[in-house]
Amino acid sequence: MASNRHWTVYENSRGYQVMRCEGEHLSLVELKDDPVVDNHYLRKRNIPRYPKPLLFHIPNVCHVTGVKGLWGIFNDGGFRIPDHDVNDVDNFLWWSLSVTTEDIEDAEQNFLEVQFQDQEVYSQQGFLEKFTTSPAFQNESRYGNFRFTLPLRELLSLYARQFCRRSAPVLRVLDTKIYKSEIVYSVLVHPRHIRYYSHYPRLPSNDDDVCGYSQGNMSWSCQAPSKAHGHKLVLDREQPEVYAKELKGEEYYVWDHVAVAFHMEPHWTLKVDPERLYSSVTVCEVTELNLLMDSDDEIDEDDASVILENLAIEHDLIHQYDY
């Protein structure tokens, strides 16, 4: 019940105000119905029609960092919580879902099958790309130039072997966070022997909730794929056809995404084989509006490629470098 829901409001390490509801992944409908949630973007009523929900099955996750983070990861031989986070109550290593063009195509096909079932339908090729425009779907990043991408199954296996005493890690519903125009659904991963998180519900293994995990894939029912809406969904069941109609202007709205938080003790490092680590990293551009913690990390993609090549030489991985 919304009336019994407990929200906390705080300022995060980057100075942004956050509303947080622990132990629940709340849908857009639930957030709009909650009288405590007073968010301008969430309350907007003039949002053009768009495809929702969109069901994704994502096998890969990514962790993006800057120059200092890149060198730190390779010098440590893996991932750990940053030094500035060691005194934080929640020691988490954060990853995001890595959504590919193929994932978007699969979600588009699933959307058409749900809407039209067995009917033959004309659809504008790649119409969903007109709507999946939020930062959750972009190649650019708000956090740095270096993106590590790994299968979630592989990451969970590494985590289990190193920290879970030969048992599988536990996945739980951590929280729903609301920023100015961003909604984050956080999934918690922790060793079974750590009981501190037992009050959080287990993450579902089906597609019926906002997100779940099954057979190596994270399911995500995306409810707000666009930060700025420049198209309107046209869905004609009589023709039948579906396409994206371009609008004269853009309407701003909330957007949602999923984050995966691995519990890490301050002295832990999630070790990854150096060559596997190197094969998983690529360079990307940083968004104009970004969340960089260090101004020295503001470099372009070409400079980032040079830094990555120098790192390969330093760590004797040059034979892996793709010229």
C-alpha positions in Angstrom: 0.0 0.0 0.0 1.3 3.5 -0.9 0.2 4.9 2.5 2.5 2.4 4.2 5.5 2.9 1.9 8.5 4.5 3.5 10.5 7.0 1.5 13.8 8.6 2.4 15.2 11.8 0.9 18.9 12.5 0.8 21.7 14.1 -1.2 24.1 11.7 -3.0 27.9 12.0 -3.3 27.5 14.0 -6.5 25.2 16.5 -4.8 21.9 15.4 -6.4 18.7 14.9 -4.4 17.3 11.4 -4.3 14.1 9.8 -3.2 14.5 6.2 -2.2 12.1 3.4 -1.4 13.8 0.3 0.0 12.9 -3.3 -0.9 10.5 -2.5 -3.8 10.6 -2.0 -7.5 7.7 0.3 -8.1 6.1 0.7 -11.5 5.4 4.0 -13.1 1.7 3.6 -12.2 2.6 2.9 -8.6 4.9 5.9 -8.4 2.2 8.2 -9.9 -0.4 6.9 -7.4 1.9 7.5 -4.4 0.9 10.7 -2.8 4.4 11.2 -1.3 6.1 11.2 -4.7 6.0 14.8 -5.9 7.9 14.8 -9.1 7.2 17.3 -11.9 8.3 15.1 -14.8 6.4 12.1 -13.4 3.2 14.1 -13.1 3.2 15.4 -16.7 0.1 14.5 -18.7 1.0 15.7 -22.2 3.5 12.9 -23.1 3.0 11.6 -26.7 2.0 8.0 -27.0 5.0 5.6 -26.9 5.4 1.8 -26.8 5.2 0.5 -23.2 6.0 -1.6 -21.5 9.0 -3.0 -23.4 10.3 -6.3 -22.3 14.0 -6.8 -22.6 16.1 -9.9 -21.8 19.7 -8.6 -21.3 22.6 -11.0 -20.8 25.4 -8.4 -20.4 26.2 -5.7 -17.9 28.7 -2.9 -18.1 30.8 -0.8 -15.7 32.0 2.6 -17.0 34.9 4.6 -15.5 37.4 7.3 -16.2 41.1 7.4 -16.7 42.1 6.9 -13.1 39.5 4.1 -12.7 40.8 2.3 -15.8 44.4 2.2 -14.5 43.2 1.3 -11.0 41.2 -1.7 -12.3 44.1 -3.1 -14.3 46.6 -2.4 -11.5 44.3 -4.2 -9.0 43.6 -7.0 -11.5 39.9 -6.4 -11.1 37.1 -4.4 -9.6 36.7 -2.9 -6.1 34.9 -0.1 -4.5 36.6 3.3 -4.9 38.6 4.7 -2.1 36.2 7.6 -1.6 33.4 5.0 -0.9 35.2 2.9 1.8 33.4 4.7 4.6 30.0 4.4 2.9 27.4 2.4 4.8 26.5 0.6 1.6 29.7 -0.8 -0.1 28.5 -1.6 -3.6 30.2 -2.1 -6.9 27.8 -0.8 -9.5 27.0 -2.2 -13.0 24.3 -1.3 -15.6 22.5 -3.3 -18.1 24.3 -3.3 -21.5 21.5 -3.0 -24.1 22.5 -3.8 -27.7 20.8 -3.2 -31.1 19.9 -6.8 -31.1 18.2 -6.5 -27.7 16.2 -3.6 -29.0 15.2 -5.6 -32.1 14.0 -8.5 -29.9 12.0 -6.1 -27.7 10.4 -4.6 -30.8 9.4 -8.1 -32.0 8.0 -9.0 -28.6 6.0 -5.7 -28.5 4.5 -6.5 -31.9 3.6 -10.0 -30.9 1.9 -8.8 -27.7 0.0 -6.1 -29.5 -1.1 -8.0 -32.6 -0.7 -11.6 -31.5 -1.0 -13.8 -34.7 -1.9 -10.9 -37.1 0.3 -10.0 -39.9 1.3 -6.4 -39.3 3.1 -3.7 -41.2 5.7 -2.0 -39.1 8.2 0.7 -39.8 11.6 -1.0 -39.8 13.4 -0.2 -36.5 10.6 2.0 -35.2 11.5 1.2 -31.6 14.9 3.0 -32.1 12.9 6.2 -32.3 11.8 5.7 -28.7 14.8 4.0 -27.0 16.7 7.3 -26.8 17.3 7.6 -23.0 20.9 7.3 -21.6 20.0 3.6 -20.9 20.3 2.9 -24.6 23.2 5.2 -25.7 26.7 4.3 -26.6 27.9 7.5 -24.9 28.3 7.5 -21.1 27.8 9.9 -18.3 30.6 8.3 -16.2 33.7 8.1 -18.4 35.4 6.9 -21.5 36.1 3.3 -20.7 33.3 0.7 -20.7 33.8 -2.8 -19.3 31.2 -5.2 -20.6 30.7 -8.8 -19.3 28.0 -11.4 -19.3 26.1 -11.2 -16.0 26.3 -14.9 -15.7 30.1 -14.8 -15.9 30.3 -12.0 -13.4 28.1 -13.9 -10.9 30.3 -17.0 -11.3 33.5 -15.0 -10.6 31.8 -13.4 -7.6 30.6 -16.7 -6.3 34.0 -18.4 -6.5 35.8 -15.6 -4.8 33.4 -14.4 -2.1 30.5 -16.8 -1.7 32.1 -19.9 0.0 31.3 -22.2 -2.9 27.6 -21.2 -3.0 25.6 -19.2 -5.5 25.2 -15.5 -4.7 21.7 -14.2 -3.7 19.9 -11.6 -5.9 17.4 -9.3 -4.2 15.2 -6.3 -4.8 17.3 -3.4 -3.3 15.3 -0.3 -4.0 13.6 2.2 -6.3 15.4 5.6 -6.6 13.9 8.8 -8.1 16.0 11.7 -9.3 14.8 14.8 -11.1 13.9 12.9 -14.3 15.5 9.5 -13.7 14.1 6.3 -12.1 16.6 3.6 -11.1 15.7 0.1 -10.2 18.5 -1.4 -8.2 19.2 -5.1 -7.9 21.4 -6.3 -5.0 23.9 -9.2 -5.3 25.5 -10.6 -2.1 27.0 -13.8 -0.6 24.6 -16.1 1.0 26.4 -16.1 4.3 26.0 -12.4 4.7 22.7 -12.1 6.5 22.5 -8.3 6.7 20.3 -8.1 3.6 17.8 -10.8 4.5 15.0 -8.3 4.9 15.1 -7.4 1.2 12.8 -9.6 -1.0 14.4 -12.1 -3.5 14.5 -10.9 -7.1 11.8 -12.7 -9.1 12.8 -15.2 -11.8 9.9 -14.4 -14.2 8.9 -11.5 -16.5 6.0 -10.4 -14.4 7.8 -7.7 -12.4 9.9 -4.6 -13.3 12.9 -6.8 -13.4 14.0 -10.4 -12.7 16.8 -12.8 -13.4 16.7 -16.2 -15.0 19.1 -18.4 -17.0 21.8 -15.7 -17.4 19.4 -13.0 -18.5 18.1 -10.0 -16.6 14.5 -9.3 -17.6 13.5 -5.6 -17.6 10.1 -4.2 -18.2 11.1 -0.8 -19.4 8.3 1.7 -18.9 9.9 5.0 -19.9 12.5 4.5 -22.7 12.8 8.2 -23.8 14.1 11.1 -21.8 13.0 13.5 -24.7 10.0 12.4 -26.8 10.4 13.5 -30.4 8.1 10.9 -31.9 4.6 9.6 -31.3 3.6 6.0 -31.6 0.9 5.3 -34.2 -0.7 1.9 -33.7 -3.6 1.1 -36.0 -5.2 -2.3 -35.2 -7.5 -2.2 -38.3 -4.9 -1.9 -41.0 -2.9 -3.2 -39.0 0.2 -1.1 -38.8 2.6 0.6 -36.4 5.1 3.3 -36.9 6.8 6.3 -35.2 5.5 9.7 -36.3 7.9 12.6 -35.9 6.8 15.6 -33.9 7.7 19.2 -34.4 9.2 19.5 -30.9 10.3 17.4 -28.0 8.5 16.7 -24.7 10.7 15.8 -21.7 9.7 13.0 -19.3 11.1 10.6 -16.8 13.3 7.6 -18.0 14.0 4.4 -16.2 16.9 1.9 -16.1 18.3 -1.0 -14.0 21.4 -1.0 -11.9 23.1 -4.1 -10.4 24.9 -3.5 -7.0 27.4 -6.1 -5.9 28.1 -6.1 -2.2 31.9 -5.6 -1.7 33.9 -5.3 1.5 36.6 -2.6 1.5 39.4 -5.1 1.1 37.8 -7.2 -1.6 38.7 -7.1 -5.3 36.7 -9.0 -7.8 39.5 -10.5 -9.8 39.3 -11.0 -13.5 42.0 -12.6 -15.8 44.0 -9.7 -17.3 43.4 -10.7 -20.9 39.7 -11.2 -20.2 39.6 -7.9 -18.6 41.3 -6.2 -21.5 39.1 -7.9 -24.1 36.0 -6.6 -22.2 36.9 -2.9 -22.3 36.1 -0.5 -25.1 36.2 3.3 -25.4 33.2 5.6 -25.7 32.4 9.3 -25.8 31.4 11.1 -22.6 28.0 12.9 -22.8 28.0 16.6 -22.7 25.9 16.5 -19.5 27.9 14.0 -17.4 28.5 12.8 -13.9 32.3 12.8 -13.9 33.9 13.1 -10.5 37.2 14.4 -11.8 37.6 17.1 -14.5 40.8 15.3 -15.7 38.6 12.6 -17.1 37.1 14.9 -19.7 38.9 13.5 -22.8 37.7 12.6 -26.3 37.4 9.2 -27.8 40.7 9.4 -29.7 42.7 10.3 -26.6 40.9 7.5 -24.8 42.0 5.0 -27.4 45.7 6.1 -27.0 45.4 5.7 -23.2 44.0 2.2 -23.7 46.9 1.3 -26.1 49.4 2.6 -23.6 47.8 0.6 -20.9 48.1 -2.5 -23.1 51.8 -1.9 -23.5 52.3 -1.3 -19.8 50.5 -4.6 -18.8 52.0 -6.6 -21.7 48.7 -7.0 -23.4 49.7 -5.3 -26.7 49.1 -8.6 -28.6 45.4 -8.2 -27.7 45.2 -4.6 -29.0 43.0 -4.2 -32.1 44.7 -1.6 -34.4 
